[in-house]
Amino acid sequence: MEDKKYTLIEWRTEGERLFGRFIEDWKFKCPKCGNIASGQEFKDAGADSNSIYCECIGRYVKGKGCDWAAYGLFDICTVHVDGTPVFEFAEVE
Ligand SMILES: [Zn+2]
């Protein structure tokens, strides 16, 4: 997996191209466990849908994903937005 660097505008544009305007429809892949979660899943779990790109769904939903957060001590993310590590976009089916 090659590293990707975006500016905030480039990243938002790419997200909208892939998933549309609404963060609920956006999907990201956890760099630790590979789980894919949508903004809607975060919303349903009572979490901030903006957590979608920096936290694994496992922090909110039992039995799913893991407890990884992109802002933790170790950066294993291959995608950075203005230098901030974020989860990579999920592949669109
Ligand atoms: Zn995870």
PDB file of the backbone (N, CA, C, O) and the ligand in Angstrom, with CONECT records:
HET     ZN  A 101       1
ATOM      1  N   MET A   1       0.851  -1.205   0.000  1.00  0.00           N
ATOM      2  CA  MET A   1       0.000   0.000   0.000  1.00  0.00           C
ATOM      3  C   MET A   1       0.879   1.245   0.000  1.00  0.00           C
ATOM      4  O   MET A   1       1.691   1.448   0.902  1.00  0.00           O
ATOM      5  N   GLU A   2       0.705   2.071  -1.022  1.00  0.00           N
ATOM      6  CA  GLU A   2       1.504   3.293  -1.061  1.00  0.00           C
ATOM      7  C   GLU A   2       0.879   4.392  -0.205  1.00  0.00           C
ATOM      8  O   GLU A   2      -0.338   4.453  -0.028  1.00  0.00           O
ATOM      9  N   ASP A   3       1.723   5.236   0.307  1.00  0.00           N
ATOM     10  CA  ASP A   3       1.240   6.339   1.126  1.00  0.00           C
ATOM     11  C   ASP A   3       0.573   7.396   0.253  1.00  0.00           C
ATOM     12  O   ASP A   3       1.015   7.674  -0.862  1.00  0.00           O
ATOM     13  N   LYS A   4      -0.498   7.977   0.782  1.00  0.00           N
ATOM     14  CA  LYS A   4      -1.202   9.032   0.070  1.00  0.00           C
ATOM     15  C   LYS A   4      -1.246  10.274   0.933  1.00  0.00           C
ATOM     16  O   LYS A   4      -1.527  10.220   2.130  1.00  0.00           O
ATOM     17  N   LYS A   5      -0.961  11.391   0.294  1.00  0.00           N
ATOM     18  CA  LYS A   5      -1.025  12.663   1.005  1.00  0.00           C
ATOM     19  C   LYS A   5      -2.019  13.575   0.294  1.00  0.00           C
ATOM     20  O   LYS A   5      -1.942  13.784  -0.917  1.00  0.00           O
ATOM     21  N   TYR A   6      -2.939  14.104   1.063  1.00  0.00           N
ATOM     22  CA  TYR A   6      -3.938  15.017   0.519  1.00  0.00           C
ATOM     23  C   TYR A   6      -3.896  16.331   1.281  1.00  0.00           C
ATOM     24  O   TYR A   6      -3.478  16.382   2.438  1.00  0.00           O
ATOM     25  N   THR A   7      -4.336  17.392   0.616  1.00  0.00           N
ATOM     26  CA  THR A   7      -4.728  18.580   1.374  1.00  0.00           C
ATOM     27  C   THR A   7      -6.173  18.322   1.794  1.00  0.00           C
ATOM     28  O   THR A   7      -6.811  17.404   1.278  1.00  0.00           O
ATOM     29  N   LEU A   8      -6.683  19.109   2.709  1.00  0.00           N
ATOM     30  CA  LEU A   8      -8.057  18.907   3.174  1.00  0.00           C
ATOM     31  C   LEU A   8      -9.046  19.004   2.007  1.00  0.00           C
ATOM     32  O   LEU A   8      -9.989  18.218   1.914  1.00  0.00           O
ATOM     33  N   ILE A   9      -8.819  19.968   1.130  1.00  0.00           N
ATOM     34  CA  ILE A   9      -9.736  20.155  -0.009  1.00  0.00           C
ATOM     35  C   ILE A   9      -9.669  18.965  -0.961  1.00  0.00           C
ATOM     36  O   ILE A   9     -10.700  18.484  -1.432  1.00  0.00           O
ATOM     37  N   GLU A  10      -8.459  18.491  -1.245  1.00  0.00           N
ATOM     38  CA  GLU A  10      -8.301  17.321  -2.133  1.00  0.00           C
ATOM     39  C   GLU A  10      -8.995  16.096  -1.550  1.00  0.00           C
ATOM     40  O   GLU A  10      -9.647  15.329  -2.258  1.00  0.00           O
ATOM     41  N   TRP A  11      -8.834  15.935  -0.238  1.00  0.00           N
ATOM     42  CA  TRP A  11      -9.395  14.763   0.438  1.00  0.00           C
ATOM     43  C   TRP A  11     -10.921  14.798   0.431  1.00  0.00           C
ATOM     44  O   TRP A  11     -11.565  13.784   0.165  1.00  0.00           O
ATOM     45  N   ARG A  12     -11.494  15.955   0.720  1.00  0.00           N
ATOM     46  CA  ARG A  12     -12.956  16.105   0.694  1.00  0.00           C
ATOM     47  C   ARG A  12     -13.506  15.867  -0.710  1.00  0.00           C
ATOM     48  O   ARG A  12     -14.550  15.239  -0.889  1.00  0.00           O
ATOM     49  N   THR A  13     -12.775  16.386  -1.705  1.00  0.00           N
ATOM     50  CA  THR A  13     -13.190  16.220  -3.090  1.00  0.00           C
ATOM     51  C   THR A  13     -13.184  14.740  -3.468  1.00  0.00           C
ATOM     52  O   THR A  13     -14.113  14.255  -4.115  1.00  0.00           O
ATOM     53  N   GLU A  14     -12.135  14.027  -3.063  1.00  0.00           N
ATOM     54  CA  GLU A  14     -12.028  12.598  -3.353  1.00  0.00           C
ATOM     55  C   GLU A  14     -13.140  11.822  -2.631  1.00  0.00           C
ATOM     56  O   GLU A  14     -13.741  10.920  -3.214  1.00  0.00           O
ATOM     57  N   GLY A  15     -13.410  12.162  -1.388  1.00  0.00           N
ATOM     58  CA  GLY A  15     -14.480  11.510  -0.633  1.00  0.00           C
ATOM     59  C   GLY A  15     -15.831  11.707  -1.295  1.00  0.00           C
ATOM     60  O   GLY A  15     -16.630  10.775  -1.389  1.00  0.00           O
ATOM     61  N   GLU A  16     -16.078  12.915  -1.747  1.00  0.00           N
ATOM     62  CA  GLU A  16     -17.356  13.208  -2.404  1.00  0.00           C
ATOM     63  C   GLU A  16     -17.469  12.495  -3.741  1.00  0.00           C
ATOM     64  O   GLU A  16     -18.552  12.065  -4.139  1.00  0.00           O
ATOM     65  N   ARG A  17     -16.343  12.374  -4.428  1.00  0.00           N
ATOM     66  CA  ARG A  17     -16.332  11.665  -5.707  1.00  0.00           C
ATOM     67  C   ARG A  17     -16.692  10.191  -5.477  1.00  0.00           C
ATOM     68  O   ARG A  17     -17.443   9.597  -6.251  1.00  0.00           O
ATOM     69  N   LEU A  18     -16.145   9.616  -4.406  1.00  0.00           N
ATOM     70  CA  LEU A  18     -16.356   8.195  -4.124  1.00  0.00           C
ATOM     71  C   LEU A  18     -17.726   7.908  -3.515  1.00  0.00           C
ATOM     72  O   LEU A  18     -18.392   6.946  -3.896  1.00  0.00           O
ATOM     73  N   PHE A  19     -18.142   8.748  -2.567  1.00  0.00           N
ATOM     74  CA  PHE A  19     -19.296   8.390  -1.743  1.00  0.00           C
ATOM     75  C   PHE A  19     -20.435   9.405  -1.749  1.00  0.00           C
ATOM     76  O   PHE A  19     -21.519   9.118  -1.241  1.00  0.00           O
ATOM     77  N   GLY A  20     -20.206  10.566  -2.307  1.00  0.00           N
ATOM     78  CA  GLY A  20     -21.253  11.582  -2.301  1.00  0.00           C
ATOM     79  C   GLY A  20     -21.063  12.595  -1.190  1.00  0.00           C
ATOM     80  O   GLY A  20     -20.057  12.584  -0.480  1.00  0.00           O
ATOM     81  N   ARG A  21     -22.036  13.463  -1.054  1.00  0.00           N
ATOM     82  CA  ARG A  21     -21.900  14.629  -0.183  1.00  0.00           C
ATOM     83  C   ARG A  21     -22.001  14.323   1.299  1.00  0.00           C
ATOM     84  O   ARG A  21     -21.459  15.052   2.130  1.00  0.00           O
ATOM     85  N   PHE A  22     -22.698  13.242   1.630  1.00  0.00           N
ATOM     86  CA  PHE A  22     -23.031  13.045   3.037  1.00  0.00           C
ATOM     87  C   PHE A  22     -22.063  12.110   3.745  1.00  0.00           C
ATOM     88  O   PHE A  22     -21.791  11.006   3.273  1.00  0.00           O
ATOM     89  N   ILE A  23     -21.548  12.559   4.879  1.00  0.00           N
ATOM     90  CA  ILE A  23     -20.554  11.787   5.640  1.00  0.00           C
ATOM     91  C   ILE A  23     -21.127  10.433   6.078  1.00  0.00           C
ATOM     92  O   ILE A  23     -20.377   9.478   6.283  1.00  0.00           O
ATOM     93  N   GLU A  24     -22.438  10.353   6.218  1.00  0.00           N
ATOM     94  CA  GLU A  24     -23.079   9.079   6.589  1.00  0.00           C
ATOM     95  C   GLU A  24     -22.812   7.994   5.539  1.00  0.00           C
ATOM     96  O   GLU A  24     -22.778   6.804   5.854  1.00  0.00           O
ATOM     97  N   ASP A  25     -22.625   8.422   4.295  1.00  0.00           N
ATOM     98  CA  ASP A  25     -22.415   7.476   3.201  1.00  0.00           C
ATOM     99  C   ASP A  25     -20.934   7.143   2.979  1.00  0.00           C
ATOM    100  O   ASP A  25     -20.599   6.233   2.220  1.00  0.00           O
ATOM    101  N   TRP A  26     -20.064   7.889   3.649  1.00  0.00           N
ATOM    102  CA  TRP A  26     -18.631   7.665   3.457  1.00  0.00           C
ATOM    103  C   TRP A  26     -18.207   6.409   4.211  1.00  0.00           C
ATOM    104  O   TRP A  26     -18.746   6.092   5.271  1.00  0.00           O
ATOM    105  N   LYS A  27     -17.232   5.701   3.642  1.00  0.00           N
ATOM    106  CA  LYS A  27     -16.747   4.476   4.284  1.00  0.00           C
ATOM    107  C   LYS A  27     -15.229   4.493   4.362  1.00  0.00           C
ATOM    108  O   LYS A  27     -14.536   4.865   3.415  1.00  0.00           O
ATOM    109  N   PHE A  28     -14.742   4.081   5.514  1.00  0.00           N
ATOM    110  CA  PHE A  28     -13.298   4.029   5.724  1.00  0.00           C
ATOM    111  C   PHE A  28     -12.888   2.672   6.258  1.00  0.00           C
ATOM    112  O   PHE A  28     -13.669   1.953   6.881  1.00  0.00           O
ATOM    113  N   LYS A  29     -11.622   2.345   5.989  1.00  0.00           N
ATOM    114  CA  LYS A  29     -11.082   1.055   6.403  1.00  0.00           C
ATOM    115  C   LYS A  29     -10.096   1.267   7.544  1.00  0.00           C
ATOM    116  O   LYS A  29      -9.183   2.085   7.444  1.00  0.00           O
ATOM    117  N   CYS A  30     -10.286   0.532   8.616  1.00  0.00           N
ATOM    118  CA  CYS A  30      -9.376   0.624   9.756  1.00  0.00           C
ATOM    119  C   CYS A  30      -8.008   0.056   9.360  1.00  0.00           C
ATOM    120  O   CYS A  30      -7.932  -1.057   8.839  1.00  0.00           O
ATOM    121  N   PRO A  31      -6.914   0.821   9.605  1.00  0.00           N
ATOM    122  CA  PRO A  31      -5.582   0.339   9.211  1.00  0.00           C
ATOM    123  C   PRO A  31      -5.092  -0.809  10.091  1.00  0.00           C
ATOM    124  O   PRO A  31      -4.143  -1.509   9.739  1.00  0.00           O
ATOM    125  N   LYS A  32      -5.737  -0.992  11.225  1.00  0.00           N
ATOM    126  CA  LYS A  32      -5.290  -2.024  12.168  1.00  0.00           C
ATOM    127  C   LYS A  32      -5.980  -3.368  11.882  1.00  0.00           C
ATOM    128  O   LYS A  32      -5.311  -4.387  11.712  1.00  0.00           O
ATOM    129  N   CYS A  33      -7.316  -3.364  11.831  1.00  0.00           N
ATOM    130  CA  CYS A  33      -8.040  -4.632  11.706  1.00  0.00           C
ATOM    131  C   CYS A  33      -8.682  -4.817  10.334  1.00  0.00           C
ATOM    132  O   CYS A  33      -9.170  -5.903  10.024  1.00  0.00           O
ATOM    133  N   GLY A  34      -8.686  -3.772   9.509  1.00  0.00           N
ATOM    134  CA  GLY A  34      -9.238  -3.896   8.161  1.00  0.00           C
ATOM    135  C   GLY A  34     -10.753  -3.781   8.094  1.00  0.00           C
ATOM    136  O   GLY A  34     -11.339  -3.899   7.018  1.00  0.00           O
ATOM    137  N   ASN A  35     -11.395  -3.550   9.247  1.00  0.00           N
ATOM    138  CA  ASN A  35     -12.856  -3.406   9.248  1.00  0.00           C
ATOM    139  C   ASN A  35     -13.258  -2.155   8.469  1.00  0.00           C
ATOM    140  O   ASN A  35     -12.598  -1.118   8.543  1.00  0.00           O
ATOM    141  N   ILE A  36     -14.350  -2.277   7.725  1.00  0.00           N
ATOM    142  CA  ILE A  36     -14.872  -1.129   6.986  1.00  0.00           C
ATOM    143  C   ILE A  36     -16.147  -0.659   7.656  1.00  0.00           C
ATOM    144  O   ILE A  36     -17.055  -1.451   7.907  1.00  0.00           O
ATOM    145  N   ALA A  37     -16.213   0.637   7.944  1.00  0.00           N
ATOM    146  CA  ALA A  37     -17.399   1.189   8.602  1.00  0.00           C
ATOM    147  C   ALA A  37     -17.841   2.449   7.882  1.00  0.00           C
ATOM    148  O   ALA A  37     -17.028   3.177   7.311  1.00  0.00           O
ATOM    149  N   SER A  38     -19.152   2.694   7.919  1.00  0.00           N
ATOM    150  CA  SER A  38     -19.710   3.888   7.287  1.00  0.00           C
ATOM    151  C   SER A  38     -20.042   4.932   8.349  1.00  0.00           C
ATOM    152  O   SER A  38     -20.125   4.630   9.539  1.00  0.00           O
ATOM    153  N   GLY A  39     -20.227   6.155   7.892  1.00  0.00           N
ATOM    154  CA  GLY A  39     -20.643   7.218   8.800  1.00  0.00           C
ATOM    155  C   GLY A  39     -21.966   6.887   9.462  1.00  0.00           C
ATOM    156  O   GLY A  39     -22.195   7.235  10.620  1.00  0.00           O
ATOM    157  N   GLN A  40     -22.838   6.211   8.721  1.00  0.00           N
ATOM    158  CA  GLN A  40     -24.140   5.829   9.263  1.00  0.00           C
ATOM    159  C   GLN A  40     -23.983   4.890  10.462  1.00  0.00           C
ATOM    160  O   GLN A  40     -24.715   5.006  11.444  1.00  0.00           O
ATOM    161  N   GLU A  41     -23.030   3.964  10.379  1.00  0.00           N
ATOM    162  CA  GLU A  41     -22.786   3.044  11.497  1.00  0.00           C
ATOM    163  C   GLU A  41     -22.349   3.798  12.741  1.00  0.00           C
ATOM    164  O   GLU A  41     -22.750   3.460  13.854  1.00  0.00           O
ATOM    165  N   PHE A  42     -21.524   4.821  12.550  1.00  0.00           N
ATOM    166  CA  PHE A  42     -21.086   5.630  13.697  1.00  0.00           C
ATOM    167  C   PHE A  42     -22.273   6.380  14.295  1.00  0.00           C
ATOM    168  O   PHE A  42     -22.423   6.468  15.513  1.00  0.00           O
ATOM    169  N   LYS A  43     -23.104   6.912  13.418  1.00  0.00           N
ATOM    170  CA  LYS A  43     -24.282   7.640  13.857  1.00  0.00           C
ATOM    171  C   LYS A  43     -25.208   6.709  14.642  1.00  0.00           C
ATOM    172  O   LYS A  43     -25.698   7.056  15.716  1.00  0.00           O
ATOM    173  N   ASP A  44     -25.434   5.521  14.081  1.00  0.00           N
ATOM    174  CA  ASP A  44     -26.298   4.532  14.736  1.00  0.00           C
ATOM    175  C   ASP A  44     -25.749   4.129  16.103  1.00  0.00           C
ATOM    176  O   ASP A  44     -26.508   3.805  17.017  1.00  0.00           O
ATOM    177  N   ALA A  45     -24.416   4.151  16.233  1.00  0.00           N
ATOM    178  CA  ALA A  45     -23.778   3.759  17.493  1.00  0.00           C
ATOM    179  C   ALA A  45     -23.746   4.917  18.489  1.00  0.00           C
ATOM    180  O   ALA A  45     -23.248   4.775  19.606  1.00  0.00           O
ATOM    181  N   GLY A  46     -24.282   6.059  18.074  1.00  0.00           N
ATOM    182  CA  GLY A  46     -24.307   7.221  18.957  1.00  0.00           C
ATOM    183  C   GLY A  46     -23.002   7.993  18.972  1.00  0.00           C
ATOM    184  O   GLY A  46     -22.786   8.850  19.829  1.00  0.00           O
ATOM    185  N   ALA A  47     -22.127   7.685  18.014  1.00  0.00           N
ATOM    186  CA  ALA A  47     -20.835   8.370  17.936  1.00  0.00           C
ATOM    187  C   ALA A  47     -20.918   9.522  16.935  1.00  0.00           C
ATOM    188  O   ALA A  47     -21.855   9.606  16.141  1.00  0.00           O
ATOM    189  N   ASP A  48     -19.940  10.390  16.987  1.00  0.00           N
ATOM    190  CA  ASP A  48     -19.837  11.477  16.025  1.00  0.00           C
ATOM    191  C   ASP A  48     -19.482  10.871  14.669  1.00  0.00           C
ATOM    192  O   ASP A  48     -18.523  10.106  14.569  1.00  0.00           O
ATOM    193  N   SER A  49     -20.238  11.200  13.632  1.00  0.00           N
ATOM    194  CA  SER A  49     -19.930  10.606  12.325  1.00  0.00           C
ATOM    195  C   SER A  49     -18.569  11.059  11.801  1.00  0.00           C
ATOM    196  O   SER A  49     -18.011  10.429  10.903  1.00  0.00           O
ATOM    197  N   ASN A  50     -18.027  12.152  12.358  1.00  0.00           N
ATOM    198  CA  ASN A  50     -16.681  12.574  11.971  1.00  0.00           C
ATOM    199  C   ASN A  50     -15.599  11.672  12.548  1.00  0.00           C
ATOM    200  O   ASN A  50     -14.433  11.788  12.169  1.00  0.00           O
ATOM    201  N   SER A  51     -15.972  10.767  13.468  1.00  0.00           N
ATOM    202  CA  SER A  51     -15.002   9.806  14.007  1.00  0.00           C
ATOM    203  C   SER A  51     -14.668   8.730  12.989  1.00  0.00           C
ATOM    204  O   SER A  51     -13.713   7.971  13.153  1.00  0.00           O
ATOM    205  N   ILE A  52     -15.471   8.677  11.938  1.00  0.00           N
ATOM    206  CA  ILE A  52     -15.363   7.625  10.920  1.00  0.00           C
ATOM    207  C   ILE A  52     -13.964   7.499  10.328  1.00  0.00           C
ATOM    208  O   ILE A  52     -13.524   6.389  10.029  1.00  0.00           O
ATOM    209  N   TYR A  53     -13.261   8.603  10.154  1.00  0.00           N
ATOM    210  CA  TYR A  53     -11.959   8.546   9.497  1.00  0.00           C
ATOM    211  C   TYR A  53     -10.782   8.492  10.472  1.00  0.00           C
ATOM    212  O   TYR A  53      -9.626   8.446  10.051  1.00  0.00           O
ATOM    213  N   CYS A  54     -11.078   8.498  11.769  1.00  0.00           N
ATOM    214  CA  CYS A  54      -9.955   8.445  12.718  1.00  0.00           C
ATOM    215  C   CYS A  54     -10.139   7.449  13.861  1.00  0.00           C
ATOM    216  O   CYS A  54      -9.231   7.275  14.674  1.00  0.00           O
ATOM    217  N   GLU A  55     -11.296   6.792  13.938  1.00  0.00           N
ATOM    218  CA  GLU A  55     -11.500   5.797  14.982  1.00  0.00           C
ATOM    219  C   GLU A  55     -12.137   4.546  14.377  1.00  0.00           C
ATOM    220  O   GLU A  55     -12.922   4.617  13.431  1.00  0.00           O
ATOM    221  N   CYS A  56     -11.768   3.386  14.961  1.00  0.00           N
ATOM    222  CA  CYS A  56     -12.379   2.140  14.507  1.00  0.00           C
ATOM    223  C   CYS A  56     -13.742   1.994  15.183  1.00  0.00           C
ATOM    224  O   CYS A  56     -13.920   2.391  16.335  1.00  0.00           O
ATOM    225  N   ILE A  57     -14.690   1.424  14.461  1.00  0.00           N
ATOM    226  CA  ILE A  57     -16.049   1.258  14.969  1.00  0.00           C
ATOM    227  C   ILE A  57     -16.073   0.435  16.262  1.00  0.00           C
ATOM    228  O   ILE A  57     -17.006   0.545  17.058  1.00  0.00           O
ATOM    229  N   GLY A  58     -15.040  -0.388  16.461  1.00  0.00           N
ATOM    230  CA  GLY A  58     -14.958  -1.216  17.667  1.00  0.00           C
ATOM    231  C   GLY A  58     -14.924  -0.423  18.961  1.00  0.00           C
ATOM    232  O   GLY A  58     -15.206  -0.965  20.030  1.00  0.00           O
ATOM    233  N   ARG A  59     -14.583   0.855  18.874  1.00  0.00           N
ATOM    234  CA  ARG A  59     -14.593   1.709  20.067  1.00  0.00           C
ATOM    235  C   ARG A  59     -16.021   1.988  20.524  1.00  0.00           C
ATOM    236  O   ARG A  59     -16.246   2.399  21.662  1.00  0.00           O
ATOM    237  N   TYR A  60     -16.987   1.761  19.630  1.00  0.00           N
ATOM    238  CA  TYR A  60     -18.391   2.058  19.940  1.00  0.00           C
ATOM    239  C   TYR A  60     -19.303   0.848  19.859  1.00  0.00           C
ATOM    240  O   TYR A  60     -20.326   0.788  20.541  1.00  0.00           O
ATOM    241  N   VAL A  61     -18.932  -0.118  19.025  1.00  0.00           N
ATOM    242  CA  VAL A  61     -19.798  -1.287  18.812  1.00  0.00           C
ATOM    243  C   VAL A  61     -19.054  -2.547  19.251  1.00  0.00           C
ATOM    244  O   VAL A  61     -17.975  -2.852  18.745  1.00  0.00           O
ATOM    245  N   LYS A  62     -19.634  -3.258  20.179  1.00  0.00           N
ATOM    246  CA  LYS A  62     -19.019  -4.490  20.691  1.00  0.00           C
ATOM    247  C   LYS A  62     -19.006  -5.564  19.617  1.00  0.00           C
ATOM    248  O   LYS A  62     -19.967  -5.698  18.860  1.00  0.00           O
ATOM    249  N   GLY A  63     -17.928  -6.327  19.546  1.00  0.00           N
ATOM    250  CA  GLY A  63     -17.853  -7.456  18.633  1.00  0.00           C
ATOM    251  C   GLY A  63     -17.531  -7.082  17.204  1.00  0.00           C
ATOM    252  O   GLY A  63     -17.552  -7.935  16.317  1.00  0.00           O
ATOM    253  N   LYS A  64     -17.229  -5.803  16.970  1.00  0.00           N
ATOM    254  CA  LYS A  64     -16.897  -5.345  15.621  1.00  0.00           C
ATOM    255  C   LYS A  64     -15.574  -4.590  15.656  1.00  0.00           C
ATOM    256  O   LYS A  64     -15.305  -3.841  16.595  1.00  0.00           O
ATOM    257  N   GLY A  65     -14.757  -4.787  14.639  1.00  0.00           N
ATOM    258  CA  GLY A  65     -13.540  -3.994  14.518  1.00  0.00           C
ATOM    259  C   GLY A  65     -12.613  -4.121  15.704  1.00  0.00           C
ATOM    260  O   GLY A  65     -12.523  -5.179  16.328  1.00  0.00           O
ATOM    261  N   CYS A  66     -11.915  -3.023  16.016  1.00  0.00           N
ATOM    262  CA  CYS A  66     -10.969  -3.006  17.132  1.00  0.00           C
ATOM    263  C   CYS A  66     -11.051  -1.636  17.800  1.00  0.00           C
ATOM    264  O   CYS A  66     -11.988  -0.879  17.549  1.00  0.00           O
ATOM    265  N   ASP A  67     -10.078  -1.315  18.645  1.00  0.00           N
ATOM    266  CA  ASP A  67     -10.170  -0.024  19.357  1.00  0.00           C
ATOM    267  C   ASP A  67      -9.154   0.991  18.839  1.00  0.00           C
ATOM    268  O   ASP A  67      -8.776   1.922  19.550  1.00  0.00           O
ATOM    269  N   TRP A  68      -8.711   0.802  17.581  1.00  0.00           N
ATOM    270  CA  TRP A  68      -7.680   1.677  17.029  1.00  0.00           C
ATOM    271  C   TRP A  68      -8.191   3.107  16.814  1.00  0.00           C
ATOM    272  O   TRP A  68      -9.341   3.332  16.436  1.00  0.00           O
ATOM    273  N   ALA A  69      -7.291   4.062  17.072  1.00  0.00           N
ATOM    274  CA  ALA A  69      -7.576   5.461  16.743  1.00  0.00           C
ATOM    275  C   ALA A  69      -6.368   6.029  16.009  1.00  0.00           C
ATOM    276  O   ALA A  69      -5.224   5.795  16.399  1.00  0.00           O
ATOM    277  N   ALA A  70      -6.633   6.771  14.955  1.00  0.00           N
ATOM    278  CA  ALA A  70      -5.548   7.305  14.120  1.00  0.00           C
ATOM    279  C   ALA A  70      -4.709   8.344  14.859  1.00  0.00           C
ATOM    280  O   ALA A  70      -3.556   8.588  14.503  1.00  0.00           O
ATOM    281  N   TYR A  71      -5.298   8.957  15.895  1.00  0.00           N
ATOM    282  CA  TYR A  71      -4.593  10.018  16.610  1.00  0.00           C
ATOM    283  C   TYR A  71      -3.816   9.481  17.804  1.00  0.00           C
ATOM    284  O   TYR A  71      -3.336  10.255  18.632  1.00  0.00           O
ATOM    285  N   GLY A  72      -3.687   8.147  17.899  1.00  0.00           N
ATOM    286  CA  GLY A  72      -2.958   7.555  19.025  1.00  0.00           C
ATOM    287  C   GLY A  72      -1.456   7.739  18.908  1.00  0.00           C
ATOM    288  O   GLY A  72      -0.961   8.462  18.044  1.00  0.00           O
ATOM    289  N   LEU A  73      -0.753   7.074  19.791  1.00  0.00           N
ATOM    290  CA  LEU A  73       0.702   7.218  19.891  1.00  0.00           C
ATOM    291  C   LEU A  73       1.410   6.747  18.627  1.00  0.00           C
ATOM    292  O   LEU A  73       2.385   7.359  18.191  1.00  0.00           O
ATOM    293  N   PHE A  74       0.918   5.653  18.036  1.00  0.00           N
ATOM    294  CA  PHE A  74       1.556   5.104  16.858  1.00  0.00           C
ATOM    295  C   PHE A  74       0.738   5.417  15.614  1.00  0.00           C
ATOM    296  O   PHE A  74      -0.484   5.265  15.599  1.00  0.00           O
ATOM    297  N   ASP A  75       1.434   5.856  14.574  1.00  0.00           N
ATOM    298  CA  ASP A  75       0.769   6.171  13.314  1.00  0.00           C
ATOM    299  C   ASP A  75       1.028   5.057  12.313  1.00  0.00           C
ATOM    300  O   ASP A  75       2.135   4.931  11.791  1.00  0.00           O
ATOM    301  N   ILE A  76       0.005   4.246  12.044  1.00  0.00           N
ATOM    302  CA  ILE A  76       0.147   3.192  11.030  1.00  0.00           C
ATOM    303  C   ILE A  76      -0.671   3.528   9.783  1.00  0.00           C
ATOM    304  O   ILE A  76      -0.793   2.702   8.879  1.00  0.00           O
ATOM    305  N   CYS A  77      -1.227   4.730   9.734  1.00  0.00           N
ATOM    306  CA  CYS A  77      -2.066   5.127   8.608  1.00  0.00           C
ATOM    307  C   CYS A  77      -1.217   5.386   7.360  1.00  0.00           C
ATOM    308  O   CYS A  77      -0.113   5.924   7.446  1.00  0.00           O
ATOM    309  N   THR A  78      -1.749   4.996   6.207  1.00  0.00           N
ATOM    310  CA  THR A  78      -1.055   5.247   4.944  1.00  0.00           C
ATOM    311  C   THR A  78      -1.587   6.505   4.269  1.00  0.00           C
ATOM    312  O   THR A  78      -1.094   6.910   3.216  1.00  0.00           O
ATOM    313  N   VAL A  79      -2.596   7.123   4.883  1.00  0.00           N
ATOM    314  CA  VAL A  79      -3.193   8.329   4.318  1.00  0.00           C
ATOM    315  C   VAL A  79      -3.046   9.480   5.312  1.00  0.00           C
ATOM    316  O   VAL A  79      -3.316   9.333   6.504  1.00  0.00           O
ATOM    317  N   HIS A  80      -2.616  10.615   4.796  1.00  0.00           N
ATOM    318  CA  HIS A  80      -2.467  11.802   5.642  1.00  0.00           C
ATOM    319  C   HIS A  80      -3.112  13.000   4.967  1.00  0.00           C
ATOM    320  O   HIS A  80      -2.937  13.229   3.770  1.00  0.00           O
ATOM    321  N   VAL A  81      -3.856  13.755   5.751  1.00  0.00           N
ATOM    322  CA  VAL A  81      -4.517  14.956   5.265  1.00  0.00           C
ATOM    323  C   VAL A  81      -3.905  16.148   5.987  1.00  0.00           C
ATOM    324  O   VAL A  81      -4.058  16.307   7.198  1.00  0.00           O
ATOM    325  N   ASP A  82      -3.215  16.975   5.226  1.00  0.00           N
ATOM    326  CA  ASP A  82      -2.469  18.080   5.816  1.00  0.00           C
ATOM    327  C   ASP A  82      -1.587  17.579   6.970  1.00  0.00           C
ATOM    328  O   ASP A  82      -1.434  18.253   7.989  1.00  0.00           O
ATOM    329  N   GLY A  83      -1.015  16.394   6.787  1.00  0.00           N
ATOM    330  CA  GLY A  83      -0.099  15.836   7.776  1.00  0.00           C
ATOM    331  C   GLY A  83      -0.753  15.043   8.894  1.00  0.00           C
ATOM    332  O   GLY A  83      -0.065  14.416   9.700  1.00  0.00           O
ATOM    333  N   THR A  84      -2.095  15.069   8.949  1.00  0.00           N
ATOM    334  CA  THR A  84      -2.814  14.335   9.993  1.00  0.00           C
ATOM    335  C   THR A  84      -3.153  12.931   9.495  1.00  0.00           C
ATOM    336  O   THR A  84      -3.702  12.777   8.404  1.00  0.00           O
ATOM    337  N   PRO A  85      -2.827  11.900  10.293  1.00  0.00           N
ATOM    338  CA  PRO A  85      -3.153  10.546   9.853  1.00  0.00           C
ATOM    339  C   PRO A  85      -4.658  10.281   9.881  1.00  0.00           C
ATOM    340  O   PRO A  85      -5.339  10.588  10.859  1.00  0.00           O
ATOM    341  N   VAL A  86      -5.155   9.712   8.803  1.00  0.00           N
ATOM    342  CA  VAL A  86      -6.581   9.318   8.744  1.00  0.00           C
ATOM    343  C   VAL A  86      -6.669   7.913   8.152  1.00  0.00           C
ATOM    344  O   VAL A  86      -5.721   7.438   7.527  1.00  0.00           O
ATOM    345  N   PHE A  87      -7.801   7.256   8.348  1.00  0.00           N
ATOM    346  CA  PHE A  87      -8.033   5.945   7.754  1.00  0.00           C
ATOM    347  C   PHE A  87      -8.166   6.107   6.243  1.00  0.00           C
ATOM    348  O   PHE A  87      -8.525   7.176   5.748  1.00  0.00           O
ATOM    349  N   GLU A  88      -7.871   5.028   5.519  1.00  0.00           N
ATOM    350  CA  GLU A  88      -8.018   5.118   4.065  1.00  0.00           C
ATOM    351  C   GLU A  88      -9.484   4.909   3.659  1.00  0.00           C
ATOM    352  O   GLU A  88     -10.258   4.261   4.363  1.00  0.00           O
ATOM    353  N   PHE A  89      -9.832   5.475   2.510  1.00  0.00           N
ATOM    354  CA  PHE A  89     -11.175   5.276   1.980  1.00  0.00           C
ATOM    355  C   PHE A  89     -11.379   3.784   1.694  1.00  0.00           C
ATOM    356  O   PHE A  89     -10.469   3.102   1.224  1.00  0.00           O
ATOM    357  N   ALA A  90     -12.568   3.297   1.981  1.00  0.00           N
ATOM    358  CA  ALA A  90     -12.892   1.919   1.610  1.00  0.00           C
ATOM    359  C   ALA A  90     -13.060   1.860   0.103  1.00  0.00           C
ATOM    360  O   ALA A  90     -13.409   2.858  -0.526  1.00  0.00           O
ATOM    361  N   GLU A  91     -12.811   0.684  -0.482  1.00  0.00           N
ATOM    362  CA  GLU A  91     -13.040   0.526  -1.905  1.00  0.00           C
ATOM    363  C   GLU A  91     -14.544   0.542  -2.160  1.00  0.00           C
ATOM    364  O   GLU A  91     -15.320  -0.053  -1.413  1.00  0.00           O
ATOM    365  N   VAL A  92     -14.938   1.229  -3.219  1.00  0.00           N
ATOM    366  CA  VAL A  92     -16.354   1.326  -3.569  1.00  0.00           C
ATOM    367  C   VAL A  92     -16.740   0.088  -4.355  1.00  0.00           C
ATOM    368  O   VAL A  92     -16.092  -0.271  -5.338  1.00  0.00           O
ATOM    369  N   GLU A  93     -17.826  -0.570  -3.900  1.00  0.00           N
ATOM    370  CA  GLU A  93     -18.273  -1.783  -4.613  1.00  0.00           C
ATOM    371  C   GLU A  93     -18.907  -1.401  -5.940  1.00  0.00           C
ATOM    372  O   GLU A  93     -19.346  -2.274  -6.688  1.00  0.00           O
TER     373      GLU A  93
HETATM  374 ZN    ZN A 101     -10.060  -1.629  13.691  1.00  0.00          ZN2+
END
